[in-house]
Amino acid sequence: MATVDVSPLLTSEVRRSSRLTGKEKPLYTDTIPMHDIIVQSRKRGRPKKKDAPQKQSPNNSPKKQAGSLAHTNSPASALAKSSSGEATSANDGTQNGKRNLDNGKPKKVKKRKGSPKKSGPPKNKPKLNSSHRKPILVGMVTEDVSEGNCVLDPLPVTVKSSKTKVKETLRGFTSNYLHFVQEEQRRVQEIAAARAEKKGAKKAEEKEDEDEKKASRRPDLKAITKMLNDKTVLNPIKRLGHIPGIEVGDQFFSRAEMVVVGLHSHWLNGIDYMGKEYQQVYNEYTFPLGTCIVLSGQYEDDLDNSDTITYTGQGGHDLLGNKKQISDQKLERGNLALKNNFETKVPVRVIRGHKAQNSYTGKIYTYDGLYMVIDCWPEEGLRKFIVYKYKLKRLEGQKQLTTSQVRFIRQDVPQSTADLRGMVSRDISNGQEKIPIPASNTVDDPPCPPSGFVYSKELRISSEIKMPKNEVGCKCHGDCSNSRDCPCAKFNGNDFAYVRLDGGRLVEAKSIVFECGAGCKCGPGCINRTSQQGMRYRLEVFKTPSKGWAVRSWDTIPAGAPVCEYVGILKRSDEVESNHFDNKYIFDIDCLQTMKGLDGREKRAGDVPTVGINIESEAPEYCIDAAEEGNVARFINHSCMPNLFVQCVLSSHHDIKLAKIMLFAADTIPPLQELTYDYGYAMDSVVGPDGKVIELACHCGAAECRKRLH
């Protein structure tokens, strides 16, 4: 049997080369369309003077934190714009981007409309050719232009890193998933309404029950199917070794997420492998060959000691979830693949799954790196049936494990303020928020708490501003449940902007989200009042060495969940024009620019209705000043690869120039990860009184940091 040098598998980096040859294919040369979370608001910055005299906009000023040098704590925008060009598959040379998610043996399938069957997404066949030989083992003899490892002729495209492609693919999955959740919730409501209308007709009820059983209840499987058909999955051709852009310790909140990034290509089976169809391309290996296993306690014979694992093969166990073996296992499919891994000394990826209440699947999956199969044997299991056992040992030189055999929790997350190291304030809100916001400082000596401002949980209106009158709202009672009957839903495109999941999640970023307001008859628990519910997560303000104060969460924040409102003093933009260079807490309310696609911005999803909406008002623009008065949002830093986005929200009135500014989660954010959003500065957009460009260094530390904030 052929053996493989495993040392190149210990890193996701690839070797550098001065230029690609015609025979060597790069791992990633295509782009994945970014999730529809577009840059929303811009940081204040005075534009450069041009040859032709132009009237200067009063809303162009930078923002500064008191008492901090080169600080990036200033608000403005959401996430990066969508890349231009058509979406293509993630691997060069792949025409259809499809793959088999069942057993590694692709079959031709016809595209069909509707939901996937309960057995999972349709099986898709990847096209294999000689161009896929090199990338099978990451880090051996291939180039990755996305990491900047090759010198190429200039192209009119933006090359993305592998990390960015993984993030964008997961955002695309989340968007599809939430859309299908919304579709499923609508379907259930329609069935309930039909039953109510036909309550006395028994046959009609039986017919509805039959239709309900036929329909898929798995939005995650629908999302996989859509991405396979749209060719927006990563790594449709299976590969061994590390996956570019995925590091040891990275976590996923469903099997489906691992499928769309190519980490583990089956949504149900524990063993992922390359079938015999790969033999024609990789004749030095014996197929089937395992690529990845998921260790999640499904078999009673499993034994996990972190660096050493005794893994039970697949098949023969009770599918009801009691982990009992009910028949003999056979040496085929995944079991045979792992045996071949042992004989050819090819390592496999190992993923550990553990229970988690904050995951919509009830589990979190952690990538723990590469393991070598060092032994395999059949034996009689606990239930007297034959099972296949595999002993795996973790390869040395990898990042330390983050999961535990006994308790799969993050031990460094404080359970209370008493556990917080360097605590300088138990609650910076002084009891205003329903959840305390502690502050910690392990940087300064002596440590000091945030100062120089007054905490306020609500927006304060400047005396010079006259707010619009409340609009006449919906007549719904209790809760707005039927989007077809609720007039507020019609403003959002005849549907609610949120889904009933995790306390309410925004389906997608929009130009404007219309919520129920003071003129509506519905109660405070209405799904269309999601952003009005106040703090939902345990946030902490902490001091950083280079960015001043920052914010992180002690809880997992699901994508689409509201995090906080940007609060301060609502002012006219011309009020702060005179001292705008000394104030770095100015946030312009410029939803109109996003709606019209002005200043290089791209429009968001959905059309904004014009009836009853104040769009063409000649009133001056407004801004929120959080320099002297504000909430926790004033401490959230900028990042070139943020995990939050800005969303304008209207409720009681419909004047978009006075919209509420909310920050939503763009990704599923794990505990203790810093919360950030893109301030949206255009490069060289801030000019001082002397006409010179004011440059400000960026310290976000992102993989694709632009190095300058403006």
HELIX and SHEET records of a PDB file:
HELIX    1   1 SER A    7  LEU A   10  5                                   4    
HELIX    2   2 SER A  130  HIS A  132  5                                   3    
HELIX    3   3 LYS A  134  ILE A  136  5                                   3    
HELIX    4   4 VAL A  145  GLU A  147  5                                   3    
HELIX    5   5 SER A  162  GLU A  197  1                                  36    
HELIX    6   6 LYS A  202  LYS A  214  1                                  13    
HELIX    7   7 PRO A  219  ASP A  230  1                                  12    
HELIX    8   8 ARG A  255  VAL A  261  1                                   7    
HELIX    9   9 LYS A  276  TYR A  278  5                                   3    
HELIX   10  10 ARG A  333  THR A  344  1                                  12    
HELIX   11  11 THR A  417  ASP A  419  5                                   3    
HELIX   12  12 PRO A  487  PHE A  491  1                                   5    
HELIX   13  13 ILE A  527  GLN A  532  5                                   6    
HELIX   14  14 SER A  573  GLU A  575  5                                   3    
HELIX   15  15 HIS A  580  ASP A  582  5                                   3    
HELIX   16  16 CYS A  591  LYS A  596  1                                   6    
HELIX   17  17 VAL A  632  PHE A  635  5                                   4    
HELIX   18  18 ILE A  656  LEU A  658  5                                   3    
SHEET    1   A 5 GLN A 251  PHE A 252  0                                        
SHEET    2   A 5 LYS A 363  GLU A 380 -1                                        
SHEET    3   A 5 VAL A 348  LYS A 355 -1                                        
SHEET    4   A 5 LEU A 289  LEU A 295  1                                        
SHEET    5   A 5 ILE A 271  MET A 274 -1                                        
SHEET    1   B 5 GLN A 251  PHE A 252  0                                        
SHEET    2   B 5 LYS A 363  GLU A 380 -1                                        
SHEET    3   B 5 ILE A 386  ARG A 394 -1                                        
SHEET    4   B 5 THR A 308  THR A 312 -1                                        
SHEET    5   B 5 LEU A 303  ASN A 305 -1                                        
SHEET    1   C 4 MET A 423  SER A 425  0                                        
SHEET    2   C 4 ALA A 439  SER A 440 -1                                        
SHEET    3   C 4 LEU A 539  THR A 544  1                                        
SHEET    4   C 4 GLY A 548  SER A 553 -1                                        
SHEET    1   D 2 VAL A 454  TYR A 455  0                                        
SHEET    2   D 2 GLU A 629  GLY A 630  1                                        
SHEET    1   E 4 ARG A 460  ILE A 461  0                                        
SHEET    2   E 4 ILE A 569  ARG A 572  1                                        
SHEET    3   E 4 TYR A 622  ASP A 625 -1                                        
SHEET    4   E 4 ILE A 586  ASP A 588 -1                                        
SHEET    1   F 2 TYR A 498  VAL A 499  0                                        
SHEET    2   F 2 ARG A 505  LEU A 506 -1                                        
SHEET    1   G 4 VAL A 513  PHE A 514  0                                        
SHEET    2   G 4 LEU A 644  LEU A 650  1                                        
SHEET    3   G 4 LYS A 660  ALA A 665 -1                                        
SHEET    4   G 4 PRO A 562  GLU A 565 -1                                        
SHEET    1   H 2 ASN A 637  HIS A 638  0                                        
SHEET    2   H 2 THR A 676  TYR A 677  1                                        
END                                                                             
